[in-house]
Amino acid sequence: MIRYWKALVLLAAAGAATAAPLPLTAPDRTVGTVNCASSTCHGAVEPWAQGNVLRNEYTTWHRLDRHTKAYAVLKNEQSQRIAQKLGFKRPAHEEKACLDCHSHNPRPELRGERHVLAEGIGCEGCHGPAERWIKTHVEPDATHARNVAHGLYPTDRPGAVAELCTSCHVGDRNRRVTHRMMGAGHPRLSFELDTFMLLEPPHYRVDRDWTERKGAWEPARLWAVGQAVAARQMVDMLVDPRTGWDGIFPELFLFDCYACHRRMGEDRWVPRNQVGPGRVRLNDSYLLMTIAVTRVLDPARGAALTTAIASLHQAASGDQSSRDALARDGGKVAQELAATAKWLEAVALPEKLRARVLGLLLSDATAAEFADYAGAEQAYMAIASLVAAMERRGEVKITSALKAQLGRVRGTLAVDEPFAREDFRRELKALRTTLGKVVP
């Protein structure tokens, strides 16, 4: 049995591997964010008019990026209470379980003398330890490929970006928010890659030079790959006995919060995936989005993925005898999701993809898939992201009526526990009508 578990874990991990290690686990030394801060490097106040690099990337990060506040959060009263409740021997701002996501926290022997944990998620937390590439990336004949070979993390690749961002904002085998952490007061995690990258805000410009050096950048692809990778991360943690269980109980972070966290007198259960009432149900919000885009691009692949995920739901909601089935079915789904993410990164995106996926999500407004808050939340972020991408490409005109209706959909998600699914469906139906008037 132990060998069976290990085989599945290693198999899923093989599918999850990226071309480069994540910055936290990279073998190179971190030299410190200050090395990027010169006004002639990346610390200019305004973008440079000449050249193909903005030169104000550090300034944008320092002034506007919430990643700079990630460490400071650990010193507030709420974080200190969480650490105390969890029985940590150190305060939150010194605890590895917190620092691994709230700062760039490489092993002590890989921290250069100018590395400062208190800076939060700095340059090297996303772009990789700069020991080898900091000098060569400014050479006259420097290329992006050579920089990556020297340890620069390939943030131009949607799959690599998804692996990096979800490793904290969703979790992976090495760092994650557990149900115990949330019980102690840690906020629930909610993430959508394209939306969060727009809010970051971007400190780059996708222009002709960027495209020539790194390839085309397609927000719809970023959203789709992000969903597939996030779904795989969740399933990876589910099938790994080190992360999928908390004593005799499953790790409840991986399940739908709102199957339990609701008013007891409410009749909110709806049948889905043959999971009966009174059962904890997987948090399948990322899975739902991956199924949606896959059904549009390749209906056969989408149908196969739907069937595999339904089996996973059945295994996860069963009794003690279903642990073997959970490992078996979860391992298969993790492999399929890893393959799907790679396929989405490479597949040619047809014209009107955004409109077709958007139409599918809206048509599901009356189905049970969005009955739970987490699924509805992901659906809204997907819809908003796709509408924004369509607007940039001239496929839709953003009118005041459309903005107002998007706001009304968002309003139904303002508070999670009293979420009213019928209100959400009603506003989505109205949004479908509004969109029908502005899509060329």
C-alpha positions in Angstrom: 0.0 0.0 0.0 2.8 2.4 0.9 4.5 1.7 -2.4 1.2 2.4 -4.2 0.8 5.8 -2.5 4.4 6.7 -3.4 4.0 5.7 -7.0 1.0 7.9 -7.4 2.6 10.8 -5.7 5.7 10.6 -7.9 3.6 10.1 -11.0 1.6 13.3 -10.3 4.8 15.2 -9.4 6.3 14.2 -12.7 3.4 15.8 -14.5 3.7 18.9 -12.4 7.3 19.6 -13.1 8.3 22.8 -14.8 11.3 23.5 -16.9 12.8 25.5 -14.0 12.6 25.1 -10.2 10.4 27.6 -8.4 12.3 30.6 -6.9 11.9 29.3 -3.4 13.5 26.0 -4.1 16.1 27.1 -6.7 19.7 26.2 -6.0 21.2 29.7 -6.7 21.9 32.4 -4.1 19.5 35.3 -3.6 21.4 38.6 -3.9 18.7 41.1 -2.7 16.1 43.4 -4.2 18.3 46.5 -3.6 20.5 45.3 -6.5 17.7 46.2 -8.9 16.8 49.6 -7.4 19.2 51.9 -9.2 17.6 54.5 -11.4 19.7 53.3 -14.3 18.5 49.7 -13.8 14.9 49.3 -12.7 14.4 52.1 -10.2 13.5 55.0 -12.5 10.6 57.2 -11.4 9.0 57.2 -14.9 9.4 54.7 -17.8 12.3 55.5 -20.1 11.3 56.8 -23.5 14.2 55.0 -25.2 14.9 51.3 -25.1 12.9 48.2 -24.8 12.9 48.0 -21.0 10.7 50.3 -18.9 13.4 50.8 -16.2 10.8 51.7 -13.5 9.9 48.1 -12.6 11.3 48.3 -9.1 9.5 51.6 -8.5 6.2 50.1 -9.6 6.7 47.1 -7.4 7.7 49.3 -4.4 4.9 51.8 -4.7 2.0 49.8 -6.0 2.5 46.1 -5.6 0.7 44.5 -2.6 3.5 41.8 -2.5 5.6 44.4 -0.7 3.1 44.3 2.2 3.1 40.5 2.5 5.7 40.4 5.3 4.3 43.3 7.2 1.0 41.5 7.5 2.7 38.9 9.6 3.4 41.5 12.3 -0.2 42.6 12.8 -2.4 41.5 15.7 -4.4 39.0 13.7 -1.3 37.1 12.4 0.2 37.0 15.8 -3.0 35.5 17.2 -3.1 32.9 14.5 0.4 31.8 15.3 -0.4 31.6 19.0 -3.6 29.6 18.4 -1.6 27.2 16.2 1.0 26.7 18.9 3.9 27.9 16.8 7.0 28.3 18.9 8.0 31.5 17.0 5.9 34.6 16.1 4.3 34.6 12.6 7.0 36.8 11.1 9.7 34.2 12.1 7.7 31.1 11.3 8.7 29.2 8.2 5.1 28.1 7.5 4.2 31.8 7.2 7.4 33.2 5.7 7.4 30.7 2.8 4.5 32.6 1.2 4.6 36.0 2.9 8.3 36.6 1.9 11.0 35.3 -0.3 12.3 32.7 2.1 15.2 30.7 0.7 17.3 28.4 2.8 19.7 30.5 5.1 22.8 29.4 3.2 21.3 30.8 0.0 20.6 34.2 1.3 23.1 36.9 0.2 24.1 39.6 2.7 21.7 42.1 1.0 18.7 39.9 1.1 15.9 41.3 3.4 13.0 39.1 4.4 11.0 42.2 5.5 10.7 43.3 1.8 8.0 40.7 1.3 7.8 39.1 -2.2 10.6 40.9 -3.9 12.1 40.7 -7.4 13.8 37.3 -6.8 10.7 35.8 -5.2 9.2 35.8 -8.7 12.1 36.1 -11.1 14.4 33.6 -9.4 17.6 34.0 -7.3 19.9 36.3 -9.3 23.3 35.0 -8.4 24.1 33.9 -12.0 21.8 36.0 -14.1 22.1 39.5 -12.6 25.4 40.1 -14.4 24.7 38.3 -17.7 21.2 39.8 -18.2 22.7 43.2 -18.9 25.4 42.0 -21.4 25.0 43.5 -24.9 24.3 40.0 -26.4 22.0 38.8 -23.6 19.0 36.8 -24.6 16.0 35.7 -22.7 16.9 32.0 -23.3 20.4 32.6 -21.9 19.0 34.4 -18.8 16.6 31.5 -18.2 19.5 29.1 -18.5 21.3 31.1 -15.8 18.4 30.8 -13.3 15.9 33.5 -14.4 12.4 32.1 -13.8 10.5 32.0 -17.2 7.6 34.3 -16.3 6.9 34.6 -20.1 5.4 31.1 -20.1 1.8 30.8 -18.9 2.4 27.4 -17.4 5.4 28.6 -15.4 3.6 31.7 -14.2 0.7 29.5 -13.1 3.0 27.1 -11.3 4.6 30.0 -9.5 1.5 32.0 -8.5 -0.6 29.0 -7.5 2.2 27.6 -5.3 1.2 30.3 -2.7 -2.3 31.5 -3.8 -3.7 28.0 -4.1 -1.0 25.9 -2.4 1.2 22.9 -3.2 2.9 20.1 -1.4 5.6 22.4 0.0 3.5 25.4 1.2 -0.2 25.7 1.8 -2.9 27.1 4.0 -4.5 24.3 6.0 -7.9 24.0 7.5 -6.3 24.4 10.9 -4.8 27.7 9.8 -8.2 28.9 8.6 -9.8 27.7 11.8 -7.2 29.9 13.7 -8.3 32.9 11.6 -6.4 32.8 8.3 -8.5 34.1 5.4 -9.9 31.7 2.8 -7.8 31.6 -0.4 -9.4 32.7 -3.6 -7.4 33.1 -6.8 -7.7 33.6 -10.6 -4.4 34.2 -12.4 -5.3 36.7 -15.1 -7.4 38.8 -12.8 -4.7 38.9 -10.1 -1.9 39.7 -12.6 -3.9 42.8 -13.8 -4.4 43.9 -10.2 -0.7 43.4 -9.3 -0.2 45.8 -11.3 1.9 44.8 -14.3 5.4 46.3 -14.4 6.0 45.3 -18.0 4.6 46.2 -21.4 3.6 43.6 -24.0 4.7 45.4 -27.1 6.4 44.4 -30.4 9.8 43.9 -28.8 8.3 41.8 -25.9 6.4 39.6 -28.4 9.5 39.2 -30.6 11.6 38.1 -27.7 9.1 36.0 -25.7 6.1 35.2 -28.0 2.5 36.3 -28.0 0.7 36.9 -24.8 -3.0 35.8 -24.7 -5.0 36.6 -21.5 -7.6 33.9 -22.3 -4.8 31.3 -22.4 -3.4 32.6 -19.2 -6.8 32.2 -17.5 -7.3 28.7 -18.9 -3.8 27.4 -18.0 -4.1 29.0 -14.6 -7.3 27.1 -13.9 -5.9 23.8 -15.0 -2.7 24.2 -12.9 -4.7 25.4 -9.9 -7.0 22.3 -10.2 -4.0 20.0 -10.5 -2.4 21.6 -7.4 -5.6 20.9 -5.4 -5.8 17.3 -6.7 -2.0 16.8 -6.1 -2.5 17.7 -2.4 -5.6 15.6 -2.2 -3.8 12.3 -3.3 -0.6 13.0 -1.3 -1.0 11.3 2.1 1.2 13.9 3.7 -1.0 16.8 2.6 -4.4 15.1 2.0 -5.0 14.0 5.5 -5.0 15.6 8.9 -5.0 12.8 11.4 -8.0 10.5 10.8 -9.8 13.3 8.8 -9.2 14.5 5.3 -7.5 17.9 4.9 -10.7 19.9 4.8 -9.0 22.9 3.1 -9.3 20.8 -0.1 -13.1 20.5 0.2 -15.9 23.0 -0.3 -16.1 25.3 2.7 -19.7 26.0 2.2 -20.8 22.4 2.4 -20.4 22.9 6.2 -20.1 26.6 6.8 -23.7 27.7 6.4 -26.8 28.4 8.5 -28.0 25.0 9.7 -31.7 25.8 9.1 -31.1 26.4 5.4 -32.0 23.9 2.7 -29.1 24.6 0.4 -28.1 21.1 -0.7 -28.4 20.3 -4.4 -27.4 17.0 -6.1 -24.1 17.1 -8.0 -21.8 14.3 -9.1 -24.0 11.8 -7.2 -22.7 13.1 -3.9 -25.4 12.9 -1.3 -26.4 15.3 1.4 -24.3 15.4 4.6 -21.1 14.6 2.7 -18.2 17.0 2.4 -17.7 17.8 -1.2 -14.4 18.6 -3.0 -13.7 22.2 -3.8 -14.0 21.8 -7.5 -14.2 25.5 -8.5 -11.0 25.3 -10.6 -12.1 22.0 -12.0 -15.3 23.5 -13.2 -13.5 26.2 -15.1 -11.0 23.8 -16.7 -13.9 21.6 -17.9 -15.6 24.6 -19.4 -12.7 25.7 -21.6 -11.8 22.1 -22.5 -15.4 21.4 -23.6 -15.1 24.3 -26.0 -11.6 23.5 -27.4 -11.9 19.7 -27.5 -15.3 18.2 -26.6 -14.0 14.7 -26.4 -11.2 15.7 -24.0 -13.7 17.7 -22.0 -16.1 14.8 -21.7 -13.3 12.5 -20.6 -12.2 15.0 -18.0 -15.8 15.4 -16.7 -16.1 11.6 -16.3 -12.8 11.3 -14.5 -13.6 14.2 -12.1 -17.1 12.7 -11.3 -15.3 9.5 -10.3 -13.0 11.5 -8.1 -16.0 13.2 -6.4 -17.4 9.7 -5.7 -14.1 8.5 -4.2 -13.7 11.6 -2.1 -17.2 11.5 -0.6 -17.1 7.8 0.3 -16.3 6.0 3.6 -13.0 4.7 4.9 -12.8 2.0 2.3 -12.6 4.6 -0.5 -9.1 5.8 0.3 -7.6 3.5 -2.3 -10.1 4.7 -4.8 -9.3 8.3 -4.0 -5.6 7.6 -4.5 -6.3 5.8 -7.8 -8.8 8.2 -9.3 -7.0 11.3 -7.9 -3.7 10.2 -9.5 -5.4 9.8 -12.8 -7.1 13.2 -12.6 -3.8 14.9 -11.6 -2.1 13.4 -14.6 -4.9 14.5 -16.9 -4.9 18.0 -15.5 -1.1 18.3 -15.9 -1.4 17.1 -19.5 -4.4 19.5 -20.1 -2.4 22.5 -18.7 0.5 21.7 -21.1 -2.0 21.3 -24.0 -3.7 24.6 -23.2 -0.3 26.3 -23.2 0.5 25.0 -26.7 -2.8 24.6 -28.5 -3.9 27.1 -31.2 -6.7 29.2 -29.8 -9.5 29.6 -32.4 -11.2 32.9 -33.2 -14.1 33.7 -30.9 -12.7 31.4 -28.2 -13.5 33.9 -25.5 -17.1 34.4 -26.7 -17.7 30.6 -26.9 -16.3 30.0 -23.4 -18.2 33.0 -22.1 -21.4 31.7 -23.6 -20.9 28.3 -22.0 -20.3 29.7 -18.6 -23.4 31.9 -18.9 -25.5 28.9 -20.2 -24.5 27.0 -17.0 -26.2 29.7 -14.9 -29.2 27.6 -14.3 -27.2 24.4 -13.7 -26.1 23.1 -10.3 -22.5 23.6 -11.0 -22.6 27.1 -9.6 -24.7 26.3 -6.6 -21.8 26.7 -4.3 -20.1 30.0 -3.5 -16.6 29.0 -4.6 -17.8 27.8 -8.0 -19.9 31.0 -8.5 -16.9 33.1 -7.5 -14.6 31.5 -10.0 -17.3 31.8 -12.7 -17.6 35.5 -12.1 -13.9 36.1 -12.2 -13.7 34.1 -15.4 -16.5 36.0 -17.0 -15.0 39.4 -16.0 -11.6 38.3 -17.3 -13.0 37.1 -20.6 -15.1 40.2 -21.1 -12.0 42.4 -20.5 -10.0 40.4 -23.0 -12.7 40.6 -25.6 -12.9 44.4 -25.1 -9.2 44.7 -25.7 -9.5 42.8 -28.9 -12.6 44.7 -30.1 -14.9 41.7 -29.7 -17.2 43.5 -27.3 -18.0 47.1 -26.4 -18.1 47.9 -22.7 -21.2 50.0 -22.1 -22.4 51.6 -18.9 -25.2 49.0 -18.9 -22.7 46.1 -19.1 -20.5 47.6 -16.3 -23.6 48.0 -14.1 -24.7 44.4 -14.7 -21.3 43.0 -14.0 -21.4 45.0 -10.8 -24.8 43.4 -9.9 -23.4 39.9 -10.5 -20.4 40.8 -8.3 -22.8 42.1 -5.7 -24.3 38.7 -5.2 -20.9 37.5 -4.1 -20.1 40.3 -1.7 -20.6 38.1 1.4 -19.9 34.4 1.2 -21.9 32.5 3.8 -25.3 34.0 3.0 -24.7 33.5 -0.7 -28.0 33.2 -2.5 -27.5 31.0 -5.6 -30.8 32.0 -7.1 -29.8 35.7 -7.0 -26.5 34.8 -8.7 -28.3 32.9 -11.5 -30.8 35.6 -12.0 -28.1 38.3 -12.4 -26.1 36.0 -14.7 -29.1 35.5 -16.9 -29.5 39.3 -17.1 -25.8 39.6 -17.9 -26.3 37.2 -20.8 -29.1 39.4 -22.2 -26.9 42.5 -21.8 -23.9 40.9 -23.5 -26.2 39.9 -26.4 -26.7 43.6 -27.2 -23.0 44.6 -27.3 -21.2 41.6 -28.9 -20.6 42.4 -32.6 
